[in-house]
Amino acid sequence: MIHFHHSTPVKSLPKVIILLLMVLLSACSSAEPRFNGTEQDFCADIDQSQQSTLADYLAPVAEKMKVSTGVYVLEQGTEAMLARAWLSENAEQSIDVQYFIFSTDNIGLIAIDYLVKAAERGVKVRVLVDDIMVEANGEELLTLASHENFSIKIYNPNANIGKNIVDKVVNLATDFHGVNQRMHNKTFIVDQQVSITGGRNIADEYFGYDHQYNFRDRDVLLIGGATKTLNTSFEQFWQSELSVSVDKLVKASKQASTSSNFDELHQYACNPMNFVPAVRAKINDLPNAFKQLAEQDEIHWLTGVEYISDQPGKNSGEVFLGGSGLTTERLIDLVQQAKKSVIIQTPYLITTDLSKNIFKALVDKGVEVKILTNSLASNDNLEAFSGYQRDRKALLTTGVKIYEFKPDAQIRQKVMSEVMHQQLTQAPIFGLHAKSMVIDEKITMIGTFNLDPRSANLNTESITIIPSEKIAKRVKQGMLEEMQPENAWQTTLDWNPDNEESLLKQLRVKLRRIVPKNIL
């Protein structure tokens, strides 16, 4: 879809304390302009008329939506991106967006353009983003929020937006637990009828469009049914005192200079150098693609689909850097019910005594437990890998089988977009970012939850539980494929693939052992 930029954005969830130190030490500088002005009207050549609304397309399944949930697993980054674009383009009433990362790279800017265009035609757009990873400056946020149909709130704004260096230092020193509580939820809800949730944030690398490093990830599309629970959860976060409007965070002097002129943004998104016309055509053709999926019974209508989210703030904070949460307890309950197998994908694998004991109990009663995580060579988060490395042998001792994703996994040839194949002479590195689990070939979990203390106790997380043997078998098949030798190394008590990376990177991981595991 997107023309590649030659800058490499932040890839994933850096550890909050490390990121905060970087923010504190960075010098203030004026931001470079996002757009280069042009006299050419790229948008004049694009038909932007809206033929139908989302309600028109949903009419044939309206009765099904009342009693069940349409489920389609979005395995490919391209289809996950196209679905979000098409839904934005056909929204009629509302778009509610909740993300940990919403970058201002190429994918991010085009996603913002879709949201602005929706607002301009009367759709109420609400965007909730965690404070720690916001790339846009206050003035840019205010410009977006100046449109009467576009609202932006920042979750737990104690370290970034509207804060000077003194504020940051004071918050870090006086409320370390609070600063480490982040919103990791990822939801995209249109007209309160259709939603997408899962592992992907909004940035080039989550959809396979970064030319250096991309993520293997997974989302799920939900139609009707369980989307009601997503609506309730979003509203709870939106109304929480932890979610603050940007106009309350940014100084009034900047507010005076904002305007609702989005012409430069629109021209950027219309420019074929930034948005390949062939992909725009695929977005327009998405109804036909989904019609084919429906005819092939690839969209599953199910009862019993669960969406579970932690409460804003996660827990009371009475236990320092601890406290568990709704998603943690539900996952423990699910895993302990396993009878035959538990297959897991998690980019970051940092176990505690509790999780090791749970896995050991499963193995002891004959349950097969296999986990795919990132290798040192594919990992973008050295702090997290350090936590995993410290505990790897102890986890293997429980009988769990561990596989580590290769940076040149052959599966990347499947998940790369056609545009990337055409534009790049060398394939980028792929790292694992999917957070999924299949239990007994009956239940699939797709969510934001990493198997680490941060997801268990600090970040708000969300999970979708899908009771379908067909979906479970297909997702499991894909997960097992990604554990094969062409895609992953099997780690044992006698061998691990750390030496496949440079000595420098190995040393950098060792140096991070000073970071406590309970904030990883």
Secondary structure, 3 states (H helix, E strand, C coil): CECCCCCCCCCCCCCHHHHHHHHHHCCCCCCCCCCCCCCCCHHHHCCCCCCCCHHHHHHHHHHHHHHCEEEEEECCHHHHHHHHHHHHHHCCCEEEEEECCECCCHHHHHHHHHHHHHHHCCCEEEEEEEHHHCCCCHHHHHHHHCCCCEEEEEECCCCCCCCCHHHHHHHHHHCHHHHHCCECCCEEEECCCEEEEECCCECHHHCCCCCCEEEECCEEEEEECCHHHHHHHHHHHHHCCCEEEHHHCCCHHHHCCCCCCCHHHHHHHHCCCCECHHHHHHHHCHHHHHHHHHHCCCCEEECCCEEEECCCCCCCCCCCCCCCCHHHHHHHHHHHCCCCEEEEECCCECCCHHHHHHHHHHHHCCCEEEEEEECCCCCCCHHHHHHHHHHHHHHHHCCCEEEEECCCCCCHHHHCCHHHHHHCCCCCEEEECCCEEEECCCEEEEECCCECHHHHHHCECEEEEEECHHHHHHHHHHHHHCCCCCCEEEECCCCCHHHHCCHHHHHHHHHHHHCCHHHC
